[in-house]
């Protein structure tokens, strides 16, 4: 049996401080414009709850390379900020200054320095990550967007009928798996990447098979976009990003014995992060239960949209309360308070849970693995 220390996991909900690193390569002659944009962004971020500090650094070897670091009390307030429309508007002036960017996010695990050695508690707000987590070299990410009502069948056919792009990006990065789901007129594309996520996404966007699909669904999208316009494409994919906030793999079942499912949860306004946290806690408990059919759970969340991607041994409905992420009347009541329209009629037994599960389950359109996976 896999022990807790051996379990593959990641989480935005462990309460530890967060260090965010943004690497930037500026266009020639864009330094003053960049500094003005940074000052505006810095003033905006300083007022965000949970923000502790930030630094702007310039390379001593290549003055066109810059580094912005920021520290946050924990991951949730940062994720709420970075995925907001306010953030999209705030960073927009930076795009014309920057040739290339890369964003990295880390939980703070250890800390040294006189300020921390002289006092038993860290001087900065927030906690340190309690223990290292075990990774599997896979980055999990999702995109979501909506299509015009009435076009769902046409869009599903387009998304299902395309040739898979080349999975190998470079010697260090490859696209491992892509799964597409629909729930009503909402599309969710979940990807698994070994190596650099942004390199993989750029690689996929340039593949002719993928570009043809993206162009084919353009007329059906509720949000207009022009993939030939870098600003339009960037804005669309920024708003479509559905980041991973929690993942756990129990390590009980062979990969050939599990099936992939996705569940869609619409939270009440302002309750998306709380709903994701509730489901994450339930999945951590399920990972400790030997009888649980759930091999792994990945929770994606943005604003009030939560998607739970499950690898399940056996039928999804065999244990519907676990599949939904609820256990007992108290958890069902908590879920009801967080779901949009879910205050009444929440499932309290397996029969009701099965009915609710059928409403939450997304339709699998296509699930593709790299040949060597």
C-alpha positions in Angstrom: 0.0 0.0 0.0 1.2 3.5 -0.9 2.1 5.5 2.3 1.3 9.2 2.7 5.0 10.2 2.1 5.0 8.2 -1.2 1.8 9.6 -2.6 1.9 11.7 -5.7 0.2 15.0 -4.7 0.0 18.8 -5.1 -2.2 21.3 -3.5 -3.0 25.0 -3.3 -4.7 24.4 0.1 -1.9 23.4 2.4 -1.7 26.9 3.9 2.0 27.5 3.1 3.4 30.8 1.8 3.7 31.1 -1.9 6.6 32.5 -3.9 5.8 33.6 -7.5 8.6 34.1 -10.0 8.0 35.9 -13.4 10.9 35.8 -15.9 10.7 38.4 -18.6 12.7 39.1 -21.8 12.1 42.7 -23.0 11.9 44.0 -26.5 14.8 46.4 -27.4 13.9 49.9 -26.3 11.0 48.9 -24.2 12.6 49.4 -20.8 10.9 52.7 -19.8 7.5 51.5 -21.0 8.0 48.3 -19.0 8.9 50.2 -15.8 5.8 52.4 -16.1 3.6 49.3 -16.6 5.3 47.6 -13.6 4.7 50.6 -11.3 1.0 50.5 -12.2 0.9 46.8 -11.6 2.8 47.0 -8.3 0.4 49.6 -6.9 -2.6 47.4 -7.9 -1.1 44.2 -6.4 -0.1 45.9 -3.1 -3.8 46.3 -2.2 -4.7 42.6 -2.9 -5.5 40.7 0.3 -2.8 38.0 0.9 0.0 39.8 -0.9 3.1 40.3 1.3 5.8 41.8 -0.9 7.4 41.9 -4.4 10.7 42.7 -6.0 11.8 43.8 -9.4 15.2 42.6 -10.5 17.4 43.2 -13.6 20.0 40.8 -14.9 23.6 41.8 -14.4 24.6 39.7 -17.4 21.8 40.7 -19.9 20.0 43.9 -19.0 17.0 42.9 -21.3 16.2 40.1 -18.9 14.1 40.9 -15.8 12.7 39.1 -12.9 9.6 39.9 -10.8 9.2 37.9 -7.6 6.3 38.2 -5.2 5.4 36.5 -1.9 1.8 35.7 -0.8 0.4 34.4 2.5 -0.9 31.3 0.7 -1.8 30.2 -2.8 -5.6 30.8 -2.8 -5.5 34.6 -2.7 -2.8 34.7 -5.5 -4.9 32.3 -7.7 -8.0 34.4 -7.1 -6.1 37.5 -8.2 -4.2 36.1 -11.2 -7.3 34.5 -12.7 -9.5 37.7 -12.3 -10.5 40.1 -15.0 -8.8 42.8 -13.0 -5.5 41.0 -13.4 -6.0 40.6 -17.1 -6.5 44.3 -17.5 -3.6 45.2 -15.1 -1.0 43.2 -17.0 -2.2 44.1 -20.5 0.3 47.0 -20.9 3.2 44.6 -20.2 2.5 42.5 -23.3 3.7 45.0 -25.8 7.0 45.4 -23.8 7.8 41.7 -23.5 9.3 39.3 -26.0 8.9 36.2 -23.8 7.7 35.4 -20.2 7.7 32.4 -17.9 5.7 32.2 -14.6 6.8 29.8 -11.8 5.0 29.2 -8.5 6.5 27.6 -5.4 5.4 26.8 -1.9 8.0 27.9 0.7 9.4 24.8 2.4 12.5 26.1 4.3 13.8 29.5 5.2 17.2 30.7 6.5 18.5 34.1 7.6 19.0 36.0 10.8 15.4 37.4 10.9 14.1 33.9 11.0 16.8 32.3 13.2 16.3 34.8 16.0 12.6 34.2 16.5 10.7 30.9 16.9 8.0 32.0 14.4 8.7 33.3 10.9 8.6 37.1 10.6 6.5 37.0 7.4 2.9 36.0 7.5 1.8 32.5 6.4 3.3 29.1 7.2 6.0 27.1 5.6 5.1 24.0 3.7 5.1 21.2 6.2 6.9 18.5 4.1 8.0 18.0 0.5 5.5 16.5 -1.8 6.3 13.7 -4.2 5.8 14.6 -7.9 5.6 12.4 -11.0 7.1 14.9 -13.5 3.7 15.6 -14.9 2.1 19.1 -15.2 -1.7 19.1 -15.3 -3.6 22.0 -16.8 -7.0 22.7 -18.4 -8.7 25.2 -20.6 -12.5 25.9 -20.7 -14.7 27.9 -23.0 -18.4 27.9 -24.1 -20.0 27.5 -27.5 -23.2 29.0 -28.8 -26.3 27.0 -27.6 -27.5 24.6 -30.3 -24.0 24.0 -31.7 -22.9 21.4 -29.2 -23.2 18.4 -31.5 -21.3 20.1 -34.3 -18.5 21.2 -31.9 -18.3 17.8 -30.4 -17.8 16.2 -33.8 -15.1 18.7 -34.8 -13.3 18.2 -31.5 -13.4 14.4 -31.8 -12.4 14.1 -35.5 -8.9 15.3 -35.8 -5.4 13.8 -36.1 -3.4 13.9 -32.9 -0.4 16.3 -33.0 3.2 15.2 -32.6 3.6 14.5 -28.8 7.4 15.1 -28.6 8.2 18.8 -28.2 11.9 18.6 -27.4 14.3 16.3 -25.5 12.8 17.4 -22.2 9.1 18.0 -23.0 6.3 16.0 -24.4 2.5 16.0 -24.5 1.4 12.9 -22.6 -2.4 13.0 -22.6 -5.3 15.2 -23.8 -8.9 14.7 -22.7 -11.8 16.7 -24.0 -15.2 16.9 -22.2 -18.4 18.8 -22.6 -21.2 19.7 -20.2 -24.0 21.5 -21.9 -22.3 24.1 -24.1 -19.1 24.2 -22.0 -15.9 22.6 -23.3 -13.1 21.5 -21.0 -9.7 20.4 -22.4 -7.4 18.8 -19.8 -3.8 18.2 -20.8 -0.9 16.4 -19.1 2.6 17.4 -20.0 6.0 16.0 -19.0 8.4 19.0 -18.9 7.6 22.6 -19.7 3.9 23.3 -19.9 4.2 26.6 -21.8 6.6 25.0 -24.4 4.1 22.2 -24.9 1.2 24.6 -25.3 3.1 26.7 -27.8 4.1 23.5 -29.7 0.6 22.3 -29.9 -0.8 25.6 -31.0 1.6 25.6 -34.0 0.6 22.1 -35.2 -1.5 22.2 -38.4 -4.0 19.5 -37.1 -4.7 21.6 -34.0 -4.8 24.9 -35.9 -7.4 23.5 -38.3 -9.6 22.4 -35.4 -9.3 25.7 -33.6 -10.3 27.6 -36.8 -13.2 25.2 -37.4 -14.8 25.9 -34.0 -14.2 29.7 -34.1 -17.7 30.4 -35.6 -19.4 28.5 -32.8 -17.6 30.2 -29.8 -19.5 32.5 -27.5 -16.4 34.6 -27.0 -14.9 35.9 -30.3 -11.3 35.4 -31.0 -8.8 35.9 -33.8 -6.0 33.4 -33.6 -4.1 35.4 -36.2 -4.0 38.4 -33.8 -1.5 37.6 -30.9 -3.4 40.0 -28.5 -6.8 38.4 -29.3 -5.4 34.9 -28.9 -3.6 35.7 -25.7 -6.7 37.2 -24.2 -8.8 34.2 -25.1 -6.4 31.7 -23.7 -5.8 33.8 -20.6 -9.5 33.8 -19.8 -9.9 30.1 -20.8 -7.2 28.9 -18.4 -8.5 26.5 -15.7 -5.5 25.9 -13.4 -5.0 22.9 -11.2 -5.5 23.6 -7.5 -5.2 20.1 -6.2 -4.1 16.6 -7.3 -3.7 13.3 -5.5 -2.9 9.8 -6.7 -3.6 7.0 -4.3 -1.4 4.4 -5.9 -3.7 1.5 -5.4 -4.8 0.5 -8.9 -2.9 -0.3 -12.1 -3.5 2.3 -14.9 -5.2 -0.3 -17.0 -7.9 -0.9 -14.4 -9.1 2.7 -14.2 -11.3 4.9 -16.4 -11.3 8.7 -16.7 -14.3 10.8 -15.8 -14.9 14.5 -15.3 -17.5 16.2 -13.1 -18.7 19.8 -13.4 -19.6 21.9 -10.4 -21.0 25.4 -10.7 -20.4 27.3 -7.5 -22.4 30.2 -6.1 -20.9 33.6 -6.9 -17.6 34.0 -5.0 -17.6 30.4 -3.7 -15.5 28.6 -6.3 -12.3 28.4 -4.2 -14.2 27.2 -1.1 -15.9 24.5 -3.2 -12.6 23.4 -4.6 -11.1 23.3 -1.1 -14.0 21.1 0.2 -13.7 18.6 -2.7 -9.9 18.5 -2.2 -10.2 17.6 1.4 -12.7 14.9 0.6 -10.4 13.5 -2.0 -7.5 13.5 0.4 -9.6 11.4 2.8 -10.7 9.1 0.0 -7.0 8.5 -0.9 -6.5 7.1 2.6 -9.4 4.6 2.2 -8.4 1.2 0.9 -11.9 0.6 -0.3 -12.2 3.8 -2.4 -12.5 3.2 -6.1 -10.8 6.6 -6.9 -7.3 6.1 -8.0 -6.6 9.8 -8.6 -8.3 13.2 -8.5 -7.3 16.4 -10.2 -9.3 19.6 -9.3 -9.3 22.5 -11.7 -10.9 25.8 -10.6 -11.3 29.3 -11.9 -13.8 31.9 -10.5 -17.0 29.9 -9.8 -16.2 26.9 -12.1 -14.8 23.7 -10.6 -14.0 20.6 -12.6 -13.0 17.4 -10.9 -11.1 14.9 -13.1 -11.2 11.4 -11.7 -9.5 8.1 -12.5 -11.9 5.4 -11.1 -11.7 1.7 -10.8 -15.0 0.2 -11.8 -18.3 2.0 -12.6 -18.4 5.7 -11.6 -21.8 5.2 -9.9 -20.8 2.2 -7.8 -20.1 4.5 -4.9 -21.8 7.7 -5.9 -21.3 9.8 -2.8 -17.5 9.3 -3.0 -17.6 9.9 -6.7 -19.3 13.3 -6.1 -16.8 14.2 -3.4 -19.2 14.1 -0.5 -19.3 11.8 2.6 -22.2 12.0 5.0 -24.9 14.5 5.7 -22.6 17.2 6.9 -20.4 17.2 3.7 -23.6 17.1 1.6 -25.0 20.1 3.4 -21.7 22.0 2.9 -21.7 21.2 -0.8 -25.2 22.4 -1.0 -24.3 25.8 0.5 -21.5 26.3 -2.0 -23.2 25.0 -5.2 -25.3 27.4 -7.4 -28.9 26.3 -6.8 -27.8 23.5 -4.5 -29.1 24.6 -1.2 -32.1 22.3 -1.5 -32.4 18.7 -2.6 -28.7 17.8 -1.9 -28.1 14.0 -2.0 -28.1 12.3 1.3 -28.2 8.7 0.1 -26.8 6.7 -2.7 -29.9 6.8 -4.8 -30.1 10.6 -4.7 -26.3 10.9 -5.1 -26.5 8.7 -8.3 -29.1 11.1 -9.7 -27.0 14.1 -8.9 -23.9 12.4 -10.3 -25.6 11.9 -13.6 -26.2 15.6 -13.8 -22.7 16.6 -12.9 -20.8 14.1 -15.1 -19.4 15.6 -18.3 -19.5 13.9 -21.7 -16.2 12.5 -22.8 -15.5 13.6 -26.4 -12.0 12.3 -26.9 -9.2 11.0 -24.7 -5.8 10.7 -26.4 -2.5 9.4 -25.0 1.0 9.6 -26.5 2.0 6.3 -28.0 4.8 5.8 -25.5 2.6 6.6 -22.4 
